[in-house]
């Protein structure tokens, strides 16, 4: 049995098949230590917080292990389920006996809280007469979805298989209650759609797929208006994506909750890969273009409004007021991974990588103990990561993404092996009845050279698909030391087809030049400003690296010399960007006649660091977008 995050191995309308996480070993200096820290620091401390805040005790109360009432927010069960999923994925390649014991203890506690009819929700256990009455806000199916995903992870990883039977009983309960002839209902927070498709893939029971289709087809018809919780805050049908059927959407609804939108897109993409629904695929494709082309941050973050944690209008992308929730960045990775599996189109891998290395990775501190919920692109220094939140969806979400990372790197198709993310690793890939061992050596994301050693179990003809990132400019391909005269087109997969022999070596050399990125002119917050990018990484200026000048006063010119330099003892080792810049001296007044303004520039040196690493040292101002005083070529 393969250890797959998304199992498309039998999906008739998916182009790519997953490679088992158990067959991928990370060997790199960037992600491998993060997995170690996840197992040794993040997951244990997170478990302690789940205990301290009563989230696990809520299950003990239901089963009678302890006395008391429900503690916390009505969807707190989901935080426990996401921790279980993250732990199950992490233990695939990072065995830890103590963590295995804790995980199985938690699974037992959860299982004991399931009711005889399969229902499980610790908040509604105390008010069973109200279950499914308030789905607009209750998150019941959302929590159920996270339990099912955790159970599938447990079964595939083999470390806590008992939870799978809990998920089957819960899935059967949902199918029995919520269906065309029963309760016509969807959840205010999408999530169960992904879970039901994955439960179908794992069990083969088509009723679970039919339930996912039912959930997607029912949404957008105003059904949630009948399930509103009295006295609750309500943002309107667009917020819940219940104002118009998904197949009729051509652009992202303004004011929609970012995570809800992206989770629904992920579940709908799963459905397309099983059913081939062309109308649904057309809607997904149009929505992807609108989101990435008009409403996504340069970091891959999604969600510009604090009110409703929502996506704003086209080009509404403020920097200091950016919401860009960590969960939304994780969901952006999840959706683009599914779109990639469906098509093999590199544009989806580009966004997956962008969100992974920037908006998502910023969500966790370098020591693995604190988190961002919100990820602004400019700040005066007060925004800091926290060890926990009352609404704690983001910490276990970023944990489960990092834990499952080995499953995102490789895929297969009928004719070959695909490499999506350049992470130093070793993989054993099943391809048409044979085993192909791949060894990838690279210092990515610091360096663009990738060496792939190919060891097939027998000489065989197949294709290795190498992703040429959208940010790349130029580059070379060498096979066994011989340069190939091929063009490396950005945002494509380069297929290298040949008869492969043991020890064959492919080298991809992609220059990582420093690039200044400009916004569409309608992004008013970025008028005459640029962001600094190198390879997959977006950079920012942080005060601690630039003493003597407020980083909000730093400006660049096109002629400024910039250079990249690796600093081993900084932020666990990073490539910084240093160079010439200017301090724009303030004139003092809030407003002043243009005729009276005289630019006062002081030449300075500056340093920029990767955005994901900010706020790990002394507080101070930070900015991603930097004014360029000759922006228009003057």
Wavefront OBJ file of the C-alpha trace (Angstrom):
o trace
v 0.000 0.000 0.000
v 1.426 3.367 -1.006
v 1.706 6.281 1.380
v 0.000 8.949 -0.714
v -1.285 12.400 0.280
v -3.662 12.397 -2.697
v -4.072 8.945 -4.229
v -4.672 9.367 -7.955
v -3.179 5.972 -8.775
v -6.585 4.793 -10.052
v -8.168 8.148 -10.893
v -9.308 7.905 -14.535
v -9.065 11.631 -15.283
v -5.731 12.381 -13.597
v -2.625 12.622 -15.730
v -0.148 11.996 -12.926
v 0.165 9.288 -10.275
v 1.717 9.789 -6.837
v 4.982 8.333 -5.592
v 4.773 6.847 -2.111
v 6.200 9.018 0.656
v 7.739 5.877 2.117
v 9.889 5.603 -1.009
v 11.247 9.148 -0.759
v 14.052 10.064 1.618
v 15.019 13.706 2.035
v 18.753 14.344 2.192
v 18.928 18.109 1.747
v 20.061 20.814 4.129
v 16.926 22.936 3.837
v 13.879 20.700 4.335
v 15.366 17.677 6.086
v 16.243 19.617 9.281
v 12.731 21.057 9.261
v 11.270 17.550 9.272
v 13.572 16.622 12.158
v 12.455 19.700 14.077
v 8.827 18.915 13.328
v 9.119 15.499 14.974
v 11.371 16.505 17.846
v 9.989 19.945 18.710
v 6.851 21.097 16.880
v 4.562 18.086 17.179
v 5.385 17.366 20.861
v 4.899 21.005 21.915
v 1.709 21.184 19.862
v 0.393 18.086 21.612
v 1.072 19.712 24.978
v -0.926 22.758 23.885
v -3.808 20.575 22.714
v -3.858 19.102 26.216
v -3.460 22.411 28.049
v -6.298 24.072 26.123
v -8.735 21.207 26.724
v -9.028 20.110 23.100
v -8.175 16.482 23.886
v -10.080 16.555 27.167
v -13.199 17.370 25.153
v -13.025 13.828 23.777
v -12.392 12.376 27.242
v -15.518 14.108 28.516
v -17.641 12.503 25.798
v -16.297 9.018 26.540
v -16.617 9.498 30.285
v -12.910 9.381 31.057
v -13.155 12.776 32.762
v -16.006 14.935 34.000
v -16.709 18.431 32.753
v -18.089 20.407 29.855
v -16.846 21.436 26.451
v -13.924 23.872 26.389
v -13.051 26.245 23.592
v -14.488 27.053 20.166
v -17.020 24.788 18.462
v -14.561 23.536 15.803
v -11.691 22.709 18.175
v -11.898 19.002 17.298
v -10.354 19.782 13.914
v -7.102 20.956 15.521
v -6.669 17.531 17.104
v -7.389 15.796 13.798
v -4.873 17.923 11.904
v -2.251 17.167 14.558
v -2.972 13.447 14.110
v -2.604 13.754 10.339
v 0.622 15.745 10.604
v 2.078 13.238 13.050
v 1.103 10.259 10.901
v 2.790 11.748 7.814
v 5.885 12.829 9.767
v 6.440 9.346 11.195
v 6.662 7.780 7.738
v 10.302 8.815 7.411
v 11.073 10.009 10.933
v 10.343 7.172 13.332
v 9.977 8.282 16.934
v 8.712 5.673 19.400
v 7.550 8.190 21.993
v 5.575 10.137 19.404
v 4.061 6.910 18.052
v 2.833 6.076 21.565
v 1.346 9.540 22.100
v -0.321 9.405 18.683
v -1.943 6.053 19.369
v -3.112 7.226 22.788
v -4.802 10.231 21.173
v -6.373 8.029 18.490
v -7.822 5.794 21.225
v -9.239 8.826 23.020
v -10.857 10.071 19.807
v -12.270 6.647 18.917
v -13.941 6.311 22.317
v -15.890 9.527 21.676
v -17.715 8.167 18.618
v -21.435 7.631 19.094
v -23.137 4.361 18.093
v -24.517 5.865 14.855
v -21.025 6.981 13.775
v -21.400 10.671 14.632
v -18.496 12.316 16.411
v -18.283 15.948 17.486
v -17.426 16.937 21.036
v -19.177 20.310 20.879
v -22.525 18.912 19.756
v -22.329 15.894 22.053
v -23.702 18.198 24.740
v -26.494 19.403 22.438
v -27.292 16.433 20.201
v -30.730 17.805 19.377
v -28.994 20.612 17.465
v -26.632 18.563 15.324
v -26.692 19.505 11.638
v -29.178 22.325 12.369
v -26.588 25.106 12.150
v -24.272 23.976 9.353
v -23.802 27.539 8.123
v -21.549 28.115 11.147
v -21.223 24.811 13.014
v -18.281 23.295 11.090
v -19.602 19.777 11.735
v -18.760 18.407 8.301
v -15.548 20.439 8.294
v -14.450 18.667 11.469
v -15.610 15.340 10.048
v -13.526 15.952 6.934
v -10.398 16.552 8.965
v -10.999 13.364 10.957
v -11.357 11.379 7.728
v -8.188 12.854 6.253
v -6.326 12.089 9.467
v -7.632 8.521 9.422
v -6.543 7.991 5.831
v -3.086 9.304 6.736
v -2.973 6.959 9.725
v -3.915 3.949 7.610
v -1.507 4.723 4.794
v 1.363 5.457 7.156
v 0.632 2.277 9.128
v 1.239 3.908 12.522
v -2.336 4.146 13.865
v -4.690 2.212 11.600
v -7.540 1.995 14.150
v -8.739 5.474 13.279
v -9.679 4.308 9.784
v -12.639 2.292 11.104
v -13.823 5.397 12.943
v -13.667 7.303 9.655
v -15.587 4.623 7.785
v -18.382 4.672 10.358
v -18.449 8.471 10.262
v -18.438 8.495 6.458
v -21.319 6.024 6.370
v -23.238 8.132 8.883
v -22.814 11.261 6.717
v -23.919 9.396 3.584
v -26.969 8.046 5.395
v -28.049 11.433 6.775
v -26.990 14.000 4.170
v -28.089 12.938 0.696
v -30.592 13.865 -2.033
v -33.454 12.099 -0.261
v -32.374 13.056 3.256
v -31.000 16.299 4.674
v -30.184 18.695 1.840
v -27.179 20.413 3.381
v -23.595 21.529 2.875
v -21.136 22.821 5.438
v -20.400 26.513 5.774
v -16.706 25.615 5.714
v -15.752 23.286 2.845
v -13.384 20.449 3.708
v -15.486 17.289 3.677
v -15.425 17.227 -0.139
v -11.694 16.430 -0.247
v -12.084 13.941 2.566
v -14.954 12.037 0.961
v -13.080 11.657 -2.315
v -10.020 10.356 -0.477
v -12.158 7.970 1.563
v -13.591 6.685 -1.721
v -10.092 6.231 -3.107
v -9.047 4.323 -0.012
v -12.150 2.175 0.421
v -13.498 1.801 -3.099
v -16.993 2.614 -1.805
v -18.535 4.793 -4.515
v -21.091 6.272 -2.110
v -18.357 8.446 -0.650
v -17.541 9.902 -4.076
v -21.252 10.452 -4.695
v -21.456 12.343 -1.400
v -18.603 14.628 -2.479
v -20.365 15.274 -5.798
v -23.603 15.956 -3.921
v -21.847 18.460 -1.656
v -20.389 20.361 -4.619
v -23.574 20.273 -6.695
v -25.704 21.448 -3.743
v -23.499 24.425 -2.883
v -24.303 27.769 -4.454
v -28.073 27.405 -4.234
v -28.626 29.270 -0.985
v -29.163 26.102 1.027
v -27.090 27.370 3.936
v -29.613 30.115 4.652
v -31.739 27.414 6.275
v -28.937 26.409 8.669
v -27.973 29.695 10.298
v -27.074 29.696 13.989
v -29.209 32.230 15.911
v -27.317 35.359 16.868
v -24.197 34.391 14.917
v -22.113 36.720 12.779
v -22.921 36.304 9.097
v -21.150 37.772 6.081
v -23.554 36.799 3.314
v -23.808 34.029 0.750
v -20.691 35.031 -1.226
v -18.579 34.506 1.877
v -19.783 30.891 2.025
v -19.670 30.383 -1.782
v -23.385 29.666 -1.589
v -24.648 32.464 -3.834
v -24.089 30.778 -7.189
v -23.341 27.197 -8.299
v -19.641 26.507 -8.636
v -19.981 25.624 -12.318
v -21.425 29.100 -12.971
v -18.533 30.963 -11.352
v -16.103 32.682 -13.713
v -14.266 34.806 -11.163
v -13.493 34.612 -7.475
v -16.371 36.053 -5.420
v -15.289 39.262 -3.741
v -15.539 38.833 0.013
v -15.256 35.048 -0.046
v -13.418 33.456 2.887
v -10.013 32.559 1.463
v -9.541 29.151 3.086
v -13.107 28.045 2.405
v -12.706 28.973 -1.243
v -9.401 27.129 -1.652
v -10.593 24.023 0.191
v -13.657 23.882 -2.047
v -11.471 24.260 -5.138
v -9.298 21.387 -3.889
v -12.283 19.125 -3.316
v -13.790 20.016 -6.687
v -10.502 19.204 -8.412
v -10.506 15.822 -6.686
v -14.006 15.233 -8.025
v -12.950 16.151 -11.570
v -10.099 13.642 -11.441
v -12.642 10.908 -10.629
v -15.578 11.965 -12.820
v -14.122 13.979 -15.698
v -16.779 16.687 -15.235
v -15.877 19.158 -18.007
v -18.093 21.997 -16.823
v -16.595 21.784 -13.341
v -13.093 21.745 -14.789
v -13.822 24.822 -16.896
v -14.981 26.688 -13.801
v -11.894 25.644 -11.837
v -9.599 26.757 -14.651
v -11.275 30.170 -14.897
v -11.178 30.673 -11.144
v -7.487 29.737 -11.030
v -6.670 32.329 -13.692
v -8.624 35.016 -11.847
v -7.100 34.203 -8.456
v -3.466 33.987 -9.551
v -3.761 36.808 -12.057
v -5.554 39.452 -9.987
v -5.887 38.511 -6.290
v -2.777 36.658 -5.108
v 0.188 38.164 -3.302
v 3.688 37.952 -4.740
v 4.432 35.437 -1.950
v 1.643 33.091 -3.051
v -0.473 34.287 -0.137
v -4.234 34.624 -0.540
v -6.662 36.858 1.338
v -6.380 40.641 1.489
v -9.051 41.473 4.059
v -9.063 41.010 7.825
v -12.859 41.306 7.781
v -14.071 37.813 7.046
v -10.528 36.552 6.381
v -11.567 37.262 2.829
v -10.313 37.651 -0.705
v -10.848 41.189 -1.956
v -11.558 42.745 -5.313
v -9.179 42.313 -8.262
v -5.825 43.976 -7.458
v -6.882 44.734 -3.875
v -3.591 43.656 -2.334
v -2.553 45.933 0.538
v 0.756 45.100 2.147
v 0.678 46.186 5.793
v -2.999 45.154 6.061
v -2.565 41.874 4.192
v -4.329 39.001 5.898
v -2.759 36.211 3.866
v -3.649 33.556 6.424
v -1.169 30.706 6.811
v -4.029 28.227 6.286
v -4.792 29.904 2.963
v -1.188 29.478 1.833
v -1.326 25.798 2.803
v -4.603 25.463 0.919
v -3.066 27.188 -2.107
v -0.368 24.496 -2.150
v -3.028 21.805 -1.818
v -5.175 23.112 -4.668
v -2.292 23.649 -7.068
v -0.932 20.178 -6.323
v -4.276 18.703 -7.334
v -4.465 20.826 -10.482
v -0.956 19.601 -11.288
v -1.947 15.958 -10.811
v -4.917 16.497 -13.104
v -2.917 18.050 -15.950
v 0.851 17.843 -15.608
v 0.929 21.591 -16.340
v 3.953 23.328 -14.836
v 2.081 26.562 -14.116
v 0.415 24.821 -11.189
v 3.737 23.560 -9.856
v 5.062 27.130 -10.050
v 2.327 28.425 -7.734
v 2.656 25.397 -5.471
v 6.355 26.126 -5.053
v 5.830 29.878 -4.624
v 3.288 29.455 -1.830
v 5.325 26.700 -0.175
v 8.608 28.601 0.111
v 7.116 31.972 0.974
v 3.580 32.485 2.319
v 3.304 29.039 3.923
v 6.823 28.653 5.307
v 6.636 32.085 6.927
v 3.840 30.651 9.074
v 6.238 28.801 11.389
v 9.268 30.114 13.283
v 12.760 28.797 12.685
v 12.749 27.125 16.102
v 9.491 25.323 15.297
v 7.651 26.657 18.355
v 5.586 29.644 17.212
v 3.362 30.603 14.312
v 1.877 33.339 12.208
v -1.839 33.324 11.610
v -1.626 36.477 9.471
v 1.251 37.193 7.068
v 1.580 40.897 6.179
v 4.051 42.073 3.563
v 4.937 45.222 5.525
v 4.921 45.894 9.235
v 6.288 48.344 11.781
v 7.586 45.557 14.021
v 4.656 44.705 16.275
v 3.571 41.591 14.385
v 5.221 38.541 15.941
v 4.618 34.800 15.827
v 2.661 33.303 18.719
v 3.003 29.877 20.388
v -0.736 29.253 19.965
v -4.078 30.883 19.155
v -7.637 30.576 20.434
v -8.505 29.754 16.823
v -5.581 27.397 16.265
v -6.170 26.162 12.727
v -2.851 27.419 11.335
v -0.252 25.649 13.536
v -1.345 22.066 12.774
v -2.034 23.008 9.163
v 1.529 24.152 8.447
v 2.713 21.103 10.400
v 0.811 18.673 8.193
v 2.103 20.409 5.050
v 5.750 20.117 6.094
v 5.198 16.557 7.317
v 3.768 15.488 3.966
v 6.336 17.314 1.809
v 8.100 14.136 0.559
v 4.844 13.240 -1.177
v 4.836 16.408 -3.297
v 8.219 15.988 -4.980
v 7.689 13.233 -7.556
v 4.941 11.799 -9.748
v 4.711 9.263 -12.536
v 2.772 9.002 -15.769
v 2.382 6.172 -18.255
v 5.641 7.148 -19.942
v 7.913 8.433 -17.202
v 8.883 10.118 -13.928
v 8.135 13.751 -13.070
v 10.165 15.908 -10.697
v 8.126 18.843 -9.400
v 10.197 20.248 -6.539
v 13.973 20.330 -6.504
v 14.763 18.972 -3.063
v 17.826 16.805 -2.445
v 16.406 13.334 -1.989
v 16.516 9.678 -2.896
v 13.468 7.990 -4.392
v 12.430 4.519 -5.496
v 9.845 4.870 -8.218
v 7.637 2.083 -9.552
v 7.397 2.566 -13.299
v 5.666 0.067 -15.578
v 6.651 -2.917 -13.474
v 10.240 -1.850 -12.879
v 12.000 0.168 -10.191
v 13.803 3.389 -11.019
v 16.020 4.764 -8.291
v 16.625 8.495 -8.452
v 19.161 10.450 -6.459
v 18.779 14.215 -6.566
v 21.622 16.411 -5.336
v 21.068 20.157 -5.110
v 21.465 23.166 -2.811
v 18.087 24.499 -3.915
v 16.621 27.018 -3.109
v 20.019 28.683 -2.748
v 21.476 27.299 -5.982
v 19.853 26.390 -9.294
v 22.032 23.412 -10.189
v 20.232 20.089 -9.894
v 21.991 16.759 -10.450
v 19.845 13.673 -10.985
v 21.464 10.235 -10.955
v 19.287 7.571 -12.565
v 19.501 3.905 -11.606
v 16.830 1.774 -13.297
v 16.533 -1.877 -12.279
v 17.110 -2.705 -15.955
v 17.945 -0.753 -19.079
v 14.716 0.823 -20.159
v 13.329 3.620 -22.293
v 11.247 6.190 -20.461
v 11.056 9.939 -19.950
v 12.235 12.017 -17.028
v 10.234 15.243 -16.845
v 12.188 18.110 -15.295
v 10.288 21.210 -14.259
v 11.641 24.442 -15.691
v 10.408 27.033 -13.176
v 8.494 30.067 -14.340
v 11.118 32.334 -12.779
v 13.985 30.782 -14.756
v 15.874 32.639 -17.467
v 18.236 30.630 -19.610
v 19.911 27.521 -18.323
v 21.564 24.371 -19.589
v 20.880 20.659 -19.647
v 23.705 18.105 -19.532
v 23.411 14.342 -19.876
v 26.427 12.351 -18.763
v 28.519 15.496 -19.002
v 27.440 16.422 -22.518
v 25.544 19.659 -22.967
v 22.290 19.242 -24.850
v 21.219 21.910 -27.285
v 17.709 22.321 -25.922
v 15.834 25.445 -24.915
v 14.662 25.539 -21.324
v 11.293 27.253 -21.622
v 10.035 28.746 -18.349
v 6.949 27.197 -16.756
v 7.171 23.927 -18.674
v 8.329 20.385 -18.092
v 11.318 19.355 -20.165
v 10.919 15.716 -21.117
v 14.191 13.814 -21.460
v 13.408 10.563 -23.242
v 16.089 7.952 -23.757
v 17.134 4.430 -22.869
v 18.384 4.845 -19.326
v 21.223 2.835 -17.829
v 22.390 2.601 -14.246
v 24.560 5.601 -13.337
v 23.246 7.956 -16.009
v 23.437 11.523 -14.837
v 21.318 14.530 -15.728
v 22.380 18.009 -14.684
v 20.047 20.978 -14.884
v 21.706 24.351 -14.471
v 19.286 27.215 -13.954
v 20.890 30.576 -13.138
v 19.435 32.153 -10.013
v 19.671 35.806 -10.897
v 18.287 38.557 -8.708
v 15.121 39.953 -10.210
v 13.092 43.046 -9.441
v 9.381 42.268 -9.689
v 6.767 44.888 -10.590
v 3.009 44.823 -9.939
v 0.088 45.428 -12.230
v -0.544 49.206 -12.087
v -3.950 48.647 -10.465
v -2.238 47.318 -7.322
v -2.120 50.820 -5.872
v -0.160 49.760 -2.798
v 2.772 48.881 -5.046
v 2.827 51.915 -7.328
v 6.440 52.616 -8.323
v 7.648 49.824 -6.034
v 9.444 46.553 -6.677
v 9.847 43.276 -4.851
v 13.164 41.456 -4.810
v 13.108 37.827 -5.872
v 15.773 35.207 -6.397
v 14.787 31.788 -7.620
v 11.635 30.669 -5.766
v 12.239 33.039 -2.851
v 10.716 36.444 -2.254
v 12.898 38.743 -0.130
v 12.159 41.440 2.407
v 14.052 44.197 4.177
v 14.065 43.819 7.958
v 15.195 46.511 10.367
v 17.650 44.333 12.287
v 19.765 43.922 9.124
v 19.739 47.632 8.278
v 20.736 49.666 11.349
v 20.760 53.420 11.128
v 17.965 53.697 8.583
v 14.253 52.940 8.691
v 13.700 50.245 6.069
v 10.506 52.003 4.990
v 12.751 54.880 3.856
v 15.019 52.708 1.694
v 14.685 53.206 -2.059
v 16.391 51.626 -5.041
v 17.449 52.697 -8.508
v 17.640 50.473 -11.552
v 21.407 50.936 -11.559
v 21.878 49.751 -7.968
v 24.304 46.829 -7.793
v 22.848 43.766 -6.057
v 24.591 40.545 -5.140
v 23.662 37.289 -3.441
v 25.763 35.877 -0.613
v 25.301 32.802 1.562
v 25.633 33.533 5.291
v 25.923 30.301 7.242
v 25.442 31.676 10.757
v 22.382 33.788 9.950
v 18.816 32.454 10.313
v 19.982 28.826 10.129
v 21.890 29.619 6.945
v 20.431 31.804 4.195
v 21.372 33.519 0.980
v 21.008 37.237 1.582
v 20.872 39.951 -1.047
v 23.089 42.942 -0.443
v 23.828 46.017 -2.444
v 23.564 49.706 -2.968
v 20.471 51.681 -2.079
v 19.426 55.107 -0.859
v 17.717 56.553 2.144
v 14.928 58.922 1.151
v 15.025 61.659 3.782
v 11.594 62.669 5.078
v 10.454 66.283 4.545
v 8.489 66.154 7.798
v 5.084 67.399 6.688
v 2.205 65.002 6.081
v 1.298 66.878 2.878
v 3.310 69.357 0.855
v 3.112 71.156 -2.459
v 4.819 69.165 -5.184
v 6.661 72.316 -6.236
v 8.320 72.487 -2.815
v 9.492 68.881 -2.669
v 13.187 68.224 -3.207
v 14.451 64.670 -3.094
v 17.111 64.175 -0.474
v 18.928 60.881 -1.020
v 21.688 59.394 1.096
v 23.716 56.536 -0.331
v 23.616 53.443 1.889
v 24.218 49.704 1.839
v 21.294 47.371 2.490
v 20.585 43.714 3.141
v 17.469 41.679 2.303
v 16.573 38.245 3.686
v 14.092 35.589 2.533
v 10.564 36.587 3.503
v 9.919 33.274 5.259
v 12.660 34.081 7.800
v 11.498 37.488 9.009
v 10.390 38.116 12.623
v 12.769 35.533 14.074
v 15.013 38.175 15.685
v 14.593 41.603 17.286
v 11.340 43.362 16.344
v 11.465 46.201 13.855
v 9.963 47.458 10.617
v 9.834 45.140 7.602
v 8.809 45.548 3.988
v 8.692 43.417 0.857
v 7.899 46.164 -1.666
v 10.610 48.821 -2.017
v 10.230 52.156 -3.859
v 12.153 52.411 -7.133
v 12.748 56.106 -7.816
v 13.377 55.564 -11.535
v 10.527 53.057 -11.831
v 9.299 54.504 -15.100
v 12.768 54.677 -16.600
v 13.416 58.319 -15.835
l 1 2 3 4 5 6 7 8 9 10 11 12 13 14 15 16 17 18 19 20 21 22 23 24 25 26 27 28 29 30 31 32 33 34 35 36 37 38 39 40 41 42 43 44 45 46 47 48 49 50 51 52 53 54 55 56 57 58 59 60 61 62 63 64 65 66 67 68 69 70 71 72 73 74 75 76 77 78 79 80 81 82 83 84 85 86 87 88 89 90 91 92 93 94 95 96 97 98 99 100 101 102 103 104 105 106 107 108 109 110 111 112 113 114 115 116 117 118 119 120 121 122 123 124 125 126 127 128 129 130 131 132 133 134 135 136 137 138 139 140 141 142 143 144 145 146 147 148 149 150 151 152 153 154 155 156 157 158 159 160 161 162 163 164 165 166 167 168 169 170 171 172 173 174 175 176 177 178 179 180 181 182 183 184 185 186 187 188 189 190 191 192 193 194 195 196 197 198 199 200 201 202 203 204 205 206 207 208 209 210 211 212 213 214 215 216 217 218 219 220 221 222 223 224 225 226 227 228 229 230 231 232 233 234 235 236 237 238 239 240 241 242 243 244 245 246 247 248 249 250 251 252 253 254 255 256 257 258 259 260 261 262 263 264 265 266 267 268 269 270 271 272 273 274 275 276 277 278 279 280 281 282 283 284 285 286 287 288 289 290 291 292 293 294 295 296 297 298 299 300 301 302 303 304 305 306 307 308 309 310 311 312 313 314 315 316 317 318 319 320 321 322 323 324 325 326 327 328 329 330 331 332 333 334 335 336 337 338 339 340 341 342 343 344 345 346 347 348 349 350 351 352 353 354 355 356 357 358 359 360 361 362 363 364 365 366 367 368 369 370 371 372 373 374 375 376 377 378 379 380 381 382 383 384 385 386 387 388 389 390 391 392 393 394 395 396 397 398 399 400 401 402 403 404 405 406 407 408 409 410 411 412 413 414 415 416 417 418 419 420 421 422 423 424 425 426 427 428 429 430 431 432 433 434 435 436 437 438 439 440 441 442 443 444 445 446 447 448 449 450 451 452 453 454 455 456 457 458 459 460 461 462 463 464 465 466 467 468 469 470 471 472 473 474 475 476 477 478 479 480 481 482 483 484 485 486 487 488 489 490 491 492 493 494 495 496 497 498 499 500 501 502 503 504 505 506 507 508 509 510 511 512 513 514 515 516 517 518 519 520 521 522 523 524 525 526 527 528 529 530 531 532 533 534 535 536 537 538 539 540 541 542 543 544 545 546 547 548 549 550 551 552 553 554 555 556 557 558 559 560 561 562 563 564 565 566 567 568 569 570 571 572 573 574 575 576 577 578 579 580 581 582 583 584 585 586 587 588 589 590 591 592 593 594 595 596 597 598 599 600 601 602 603 604 605 606 607 608 609 610 611 612 613 614 615 616 617 618 619 620 621 622 623 624 625 626 627 628 629 630 631 632 633 634
